[in-house]
Amino acid sequence: MRDVYLADYARSAFTRAHPRKPEVDGWADTRGDALLAAVIDALLARGNLEGAAVEDLSVGCALPVKEQWSFGGRYPLWLAERLGERGRGCASRQIDQQCGSGLAALRSTAREIQAGAIETGIAGGVENMTRVPMGPALFKEGVLTSPAGLCKAPWLELDVALNMGVTAERLAKTAGIGREAMDAFALASHQRATAADAEGHFDGERLALANAADESIARDANIRADTTAERLAGLEPVFLEGGRVTAGNSSPLTSGAAAALLMSEEALTRHGATPLARVVAIADCGVAPEQMGAGAAAAIRRLLEQTGLNVSDIDAWEINEAFAVVPLHAMGELALDPERVNVWGGALALGHPLGATGVRLAGTLARILQAKGKRYGCAAACIGGGQGIALLLERA
């Protein structure tokens, strides 16, 4: 198989989503497909790459319904002005693997390059959680449904599996991870993200883009530099009375888009591009749906088995902070060094626009490896419905 390289990566600023208070979301008046198209245009422009070079577009989206239905990825492709008429001849698809959708999109494009079918492709992801709300509202509207036959399945607690917060509670209880530990991890995420932002680490990935009102959205809205342990401790549980999961140790509703440019070695040479990292391997797996947060650790374990590497070989980890319990569970299960996990903060502070998150994990990880001069990095995410996905990168 051909080697695949992550040549570049960019994202929009991540905003705070709120379906009932759209005024708090800078992207509230911007369709997700238009936002992703703007990211793609900016990514190609800064690499001085013509749209005709792009042969493949994979779009990750966890809720590809309503206006996030993209006609198989065609809408963002057509809206990206830099792709132009010739660029519209490239193949596209939209992928729903819930919170792993962005990494699944990256996997799809990477495998096209590995197989020799293409030399240059884009993996993108998007979610506007103000304009297309989370599942409960869509179930009420009948936009989302579940099979009646599963409601009485003896092996499945569907009411738990469909509520991510309750699955986080279940995992915390099973793994013995307490509220204090989750709050402490959340505080560290905000502190790390605040420091990384102040040091300019996000400047190379985060774009200043105009929204529908022609206002520039340039800053991540979810980072709380002033949060404290006392504030986090004062929040009430959200999903279960007397529970451990709160709004503070859960990722906030978020809107945003991200895109990664993938190339073969031949394409890098042709376009004079210097890559960030080599894509080594991607693995996914299934876990108990009622404890979907365990999927990150399970996917990492499978990835390490496939590559023959050990935990000690990995210099940096980006484990999605859908809930604080997810990276904490992975750290405990795999004996990970906390100083190597989410060193620039994670979704608890930056936000979690579901379909875009996997691309951000991969892109931020590649930039961390470059910044620190390290060799191997692993990005991983748990996935609603009981799955996990993990990616291994090697600094180029």
N, C-alpha and C positions, 0 to 999 in steps of 0.2 A: 504493500500500500504506500501511496505517497504521503509525505509529511504535510501537516496542516499547520499554518501559523496564524496567530491572532495578530494581524497587522496594525490595527488601531481600534479604538473604542471611544464612544461618546454617549452622553445621556443628557436629557433635560434636567433642570432642577426638579426636585421632587416636592410637590405641594401637599398641603393638608386637605384631604377630601372630606366632604360632608354633604350628603344628598339633601338634607333639610336646611342647610345653611350654605348654599353655593357661593355666597359672597366671600367666604374664607378661603376658597380655592382659586388660585391664580389661573388654573387651567379649566375652570368651570364652563367657560364659553368656547372651549377648544375641543373639537372632536379628537378622539384618540388616534385615528388614522392620519389626520392632518399633523398632529404632534410628532408621530413617528416619522412621517415624511420629512418634516423640518430637521429632525435629528439626522436622518440619512443624508439629506442635502449638505448639512454642515460637515458631516464626517467625510463625504467625498470631496468637498471643497478644500478642506484643510490638507487632504492628501493629494490635491491636484489630480484627482482621478476622474476620468470621463465616465459617464454613465454606461456607455457601451461596453465597458470592461466587466460590468457586473452581470453574471450569468445566472444567479440564483438568489432568491430572497425567501427566507423562512421567518414567519412572524409568530411569536409566542403571545398567547392571550388566554387567561384563565376563564374569562366569561365572554366568549365570542358570540354574544347575542345583542339584539337591538343594534345600535350604531357601531358596536364593536365587531359585528359580523363584517368581515373584510372582503367577501367574494374571493376567498382563497388567497388572501394576501395581495389581491390586485389593487385595492383602493390606495393603500399607502404607496405602492409602487407607482401608480399613475399620478399620485399627488406630488411625488418627489420630482421637482422640476429638473434637477441635475441628471436624473436617469434618462430623460428625453425620449425621443421616438425609438431610437435603437435599443435603449435600456428596457423598453417595455417588452422586448422580445425575450427577456429572461423568465425562467420558470419561477413560480411562487407558490406558497402554501401557508395556511394558518394552522398552528398546532396548539391544542389544548391538552396540557398535562398539569393543569392546575398551577400550583406555585412553582412547579418545575418547568413551566412552559418556555421560559427564556433559555434555560439550559438545553431543553429538548430541541428548540429551534437551532441553537448552536451546533448540537449534535447532528442534526439533519444536514445542515450545510457542510459541516466538517466531513461527513461521510461521503458526500458527493465529491469533494476534493480528493479524499483518500482513494476513492474508487477510480479516479481519473476521468470522471464525467465532466467536471468543470475545473477551472483554475482560480476563479475569484467569485466570492459570494458574500452576502450580508445576512447575519442573523440578528433579528430585532425582536423587541417585545414592548408591549404597551398595556396600560390599564388606566382608565379614567374612572375612578370609583365614586366620583360625584355624579357623573352623567349616567353611568351604568352601575347601580348599587350592588352591594353584596347579596348573596344568595337568598336570605330570608324574604326580602322585599320581592325578589323575582319569583320565588315560590308562591307568594301571595297573589301575584299577578297571573300566575299560571305560565310564565315564561319558562320556568324550570319545573320539572316534575321528577318523581322517583317511581320506580316500578312497584306496583302493589305487591307483587310476589316476594319482594325483599322485606316487606314490613314484618312478616312473621317468620323469616329465616332464623332457625335456631342458633346459627353460628354468628349472627350479626345483630348488633344493637344500632339500628339505623338512626335513631334519634340522637345517639351520641356521635356516630360517624359523620353526620351531616353538620354538626356544630363544632367548628374547630376549637373554640374556647373550651368546650367540655372535653374534647380529646386531650387538650393541654392539661386540664385538671386531672384527667385519668392518668396521663403519663407522669405528672409530678407526684401523684400519690403512689403509683407503682414503683417509681425510681427513688422515692424518699427524698425528693427535692423540695425544700421548704420555701415559704413566702419570702423570708429574709434573704435567702440566697438569690432568688429571682430578682428581688428589688435591687440587691447589690450589683447584680450583673447589668440590670437596666441602667443604673446610675453610671457604671463604668462605660457603657455604650455611649451615653450622652457626653461624658467627659472626653472619651477618645475621639468622638466625632467632632466635638468642639475644638479640640487641639489640632486635629488633622485639617479642619477647615481653616483655622487661624494660620497654620503653617503652609497653606496653599496647596495641600495634597489633592484636593478635588478640582483645582483649577484646570488641570489637564484633561479632565473627563467631563466636567459639568459645563454645559453650554448656556449662554444667555440668549434666550429665544423670545420672540414676541408672541403674545397670546392674541385672541380674537379682537381684543380692544386695543391692540398695538402697544401694549405695555410690555416692557422687558421683564421676564421672569428669570432671575439669575441666581437666587439663593435657595437652598433647601429649607423648607418651612418647618420641618418637624424637629430639628435639633433644639433641645432646651438646655442652653448653657447654664441656666440658673436653677436647674432642678437639684433637689437635695434628697438625702435618705429620708428625712422627716416628711417631706412632701409625698414621696412614693409610699411610705408606710401609712400615710393617712388616707389613701385611696381605698374605696370599698371594692370587694370582689365583684366581678361583672357577670360571671356565668353560673356560679353556684353559691348559694347562701353559705357563708362560712368558708368559702373556697380560698384558693391561693392566687388565682390569676386575676389581675387587675388591668385597667387601661394603661397603667404605668409600666407593667412588665409584659405587655403585648405590643406588637407593632401597630402603629396608627393606620387608619384608612388613608390611602395615598394615591395621587395621580402622577403619572410620569411615563416616559418612554426612553428606551436605550437601544443602541445598535452597535454591533461588532463587525469589523471587516476581516474576512478570512481569506487567506491566499495560499496557494501552493508555493514551493520554492522557486519554480519557474516564473510565476507571476510576480513574486517579490523582485526578482532580478529585472524583469521586463519593465516594471513600474518604478524601479529605484526606491522601493519601500524598505524601511528598517522595522522588523517586527518586534512586538513586545514579548511574545512567548510562543512556544510550540505546544499544540494540543496533543497530549500524550494518550489519554484514554478518557472515556466516559462510561459510567456504569449506572444502572438503575435497578430497582427491585421493589417488591411489595412487602408490606408489613400489616399487622393487625389494624384495620381501619379505625378502631376505637382509640388507638394510640398512635395516630399518624405521625406525631412528632418524633417517634423512634426511627423514622425512615432515613433521616440524615446519617445517623451512625451506621445503620445497616448498609446503606449505599457506599459509604466510605470504606467499610470493611470489605465489601465486594470489589471495590476499585483497587484496594491494596493487594488483594489476592490475585487479581488479574495482572497487575503490573509487577508483582514480586517485591514491592517496596514495603518498608515498615513505617510505623508512625514516626519514628525518629528521623526518617529520611525527609519528612515534609517540613519545610521551613516556615510556611505560612498557611493558615487556614481561614477560609471565608465560609462560615456556616450561617445560613440564613436565620435571622432572629425573628421568625414569625411570632414566636413567644420566647421569653427568656429560657424556659425549660428546655427548648430544643438544643441549643448549643451546650447548655449545662449537662443535659443527658449524654450528648456525644462526648463531651470532655470526660465525663465519669466513666462511660463505657469503654473508651479507647485510651484512657490515660493521656489526654492531650495536655500540652503545656499551655496554661492560660495566657502566657505572654506571647504566644504565637497565633492566638485566635482573635479574629476581627480587630486587628490592631488599630484600624482607623474608625472604629465603631461599626455598627450594623443597623439592621432595619428598625430596631427599637428607637433609634435616633434619626436615621436617615429616611425611614419610611419603607413601605413594602408594596409598590404598585405591581400586583401579582405577576402579570405576564412579562414585565420588564426586569424583575428582580434577578432572574438567573443570568441575564446578560450583564447586569451590574456586578454581580458576584464575580463573574469571570473576568470582566474588564478591570475592576478594582484590584483583584488578586494579581493580575498580570502587572499592574502598575506598582503594587507593593513589592513584588519580586524585583522589578527594575530599580525601585528606589532604595531597596536594602541590599541589592546585589546578591540575592539568594537564588537557589536553583529550583527547588520544587515547591509548588503550591497546590492546595486542594480546595475547591469550592463545592459546597454541598447544600442541599435543601430538602426538607421534608415536604410531602405533597399530600394535599387533601384527598381523602379516599383510601389512604394507607399505602403510600409509596415513598421512595426516596431516590435522589439522583445526585451523582457526584462527578466532578471533572478534575482531571490532573493536568496541570500545566508545568512546563519547564521553561525557565527564563531563556529567551533567545540570546 
